[in-house]
Amino acid sequence: MGLNVFLAAVDVLTTLFQSYAIDHFIMKNTMDGLRPFVVLYVLMIVAQTVSVYFSVHAATTIEMNVGRDLKWAQFEHLQTLSFSYYNTTPVGYIHARVMSDTLRIASMIAWGLVDMFWALIYVVSVFVIMFLMDGRLALILLMIIPGIALLTFYFQNRILHWNRKVRKINAQITSAYNEGITGVRTSKTMGIEPDNDREFFCQTSKMHRAASRSAKLNAIYIPLILFCSSMASAIVLMKGGRMVQEQAMQLGTLSVFLSYAVILFEPVQQLARLLSELISCQANIERVMDLLEQKPDVVDEETVIAKYGDAFHAKKENWERIQGDIVFENVSFRYPDGKDYVLEHFDLHVPAGMNVAIVGETGAGKSTLVNLLGRFFEPTEGTIRIDGRDYRERSQLWLHSQIGYVLQNPHLFSGTLRENIRYGRLDATDKEVEEAAREVSADVVAEKLENGYESNVGESGGRLSVGEKQLISFARAILANPAIFVLDEATSSIDTQTEQLIQKAIQHLLKGHTSFVIAHRLSTIRQSDLILVVKEGKIIERGNHRELLAQKGYYYELYSRQFEEESAMHVFAKRT
């Protein structure tokens, strides 16, 4: 703020120095006092230069700090939100809040507000000086200013409107480019290139029209402002020139008014433009605040946090080791955005070490039980007990640290193969990492890569196949050695040969651990202690493999159908 005041004062005084030079040196044809005048003028210019440097440096620092703090605050808050938020919120929406909106807010705070303060101080200072010099000429300029401000405000709003449309359509065009590149094989096999071309042309045409409207508004606005500025200068020159002739005003004073008449409109335009942008930025602020104000659906109580810590300040010294005895007691559940119950009055006792398989068709709701078990959601009614205690009596982080997940589409982080396996237990040695990989044949993946375990897997594991990524996730889970395992169709994308390699490892891994296996291939869960059959979000059958086949119910139908399909595929493969 102080730098803004100083810079505005220097900018105003520069014109007064010119007036003094005209009246005291040029008009009087004398050089008396020129040296101290030059020294003072140079000092002022140097001070202005230094102030500009510090002002730009301060604004840049503010922009970086605000951007950093906002991004960090959002990232930290996102990690505290429940699974349901990510289940219903598009990733693109979150990215836009964290990146685009944050950048806009930081830029407005660092530069917009700084420029606004400077422009306001400059305009007020100029009019004070002009009224002190000559009230009549100052009043003429003052009467023009509101018109310029309203004109700028109107055009800037319209230009911003069309520029926002351009940015929105450009995002759609970028997305179309991405889909066109990533989906090129599908496009060619389906012969839909002409349709893609027409759709892309339609999007670019919309962008062209929006950009043209913005350009036309700019083409009208700029000449109008130049016209108003020229008219103001002409009026000052006419009135002021007559006053100079009548010796009612000095020539230097007239030069001040002419300079101010030309320069004054720029900060006025700036004020109006910045005000429009500030109003527009309100939407960015509201979206960021909406994210930061999101409340997690699953929250630990204060007493639990005090003992076990929170997501960022764990008190591991108070963490008990899970034995794995799990009880679902009269559990009913419906999703936060749903009306119907997915589970109603559900009871289940899973003794420590039991292997539970969950089967059903796609979309049947197989993941609901494990989501409740992992406390990604909490029961709408009823209680889930782990080792005899309501699992809400302990922290979420405590629970998550003792459950090992192997997902259908596992996520790998950018980095080396060794680093991704070590995420299972960060203090693991290289030997332990490699041993875990060998247990599930993930060492085969390392052997294929040029640098073995030190090979970079690429962004999201892009250098590896889905099956290879699943093997790495298995190795990661083995290294973690949790009390409870959750396998979510973990072998669905692995070829038959690879599946055979890891089935023994899975059986070895799950032995002595409580486990929940969401199975797509029913042949993989025949040895499970308990099989839960899910249909339309309801558990309709339960028992082991033999018991369910003997019932000849829904499980029998699923198993028979899949057995026939696999047999047919096997015969077909032999013939080909």
Buried (B, 14 or more C-beta within 10 A) or exposed (E): EEBBBBBBBBBBBBBBBBBBBBBBBEEEEEEEEEEEBEEEBEEBEEEBEEBEEBBEEBBEEBBEEBBEEBBEBBEEBBEBBBBBBEEEBEEEEBEBBBEBBBBBBBBBBBBBBBBBBBBBBBBEBBBEBBBEBBEEBBEBBBEBBEEBBEBBBBBBBBBBBBBBBBEEBBEBBEEBEEBBEEEEEEBEEEEEEEEBEEBBEEBBEBBEBBBEBBEEBBEEBEEEBEEBBEEBBEBBBEBBBEBBEEEEBBBBBBBBBBBBBBBBBBBBBBBBBBBBBBEBBEEBBEBBEEBBEBEBBBBBEEEBBEBBBBBEEBBEEEBEEBBBBBBBBEBBBBBEEEEEBBBBEBEBEBEBBBBBBBBBEEEBBBBBBBBBBBBBBBBBBBBBBBBEEEBBBBBBBBBBBBBBBBBBEBEBEEBBBBBBBBBBBEEBEEEBBBBBBBBBBBBBBBEEBEEBBEBBBEEEBEBBBEBBBBBBBBBBBBBBBBBBBBBBBBBBBBEEEBBEBBBEBBEEBBEEBBBBBBBBBBEBBBEBBBBBBBBEBBBBBBBBBEEBBEEEBBBBEBBEEBEEEBEEEEEEEEEE
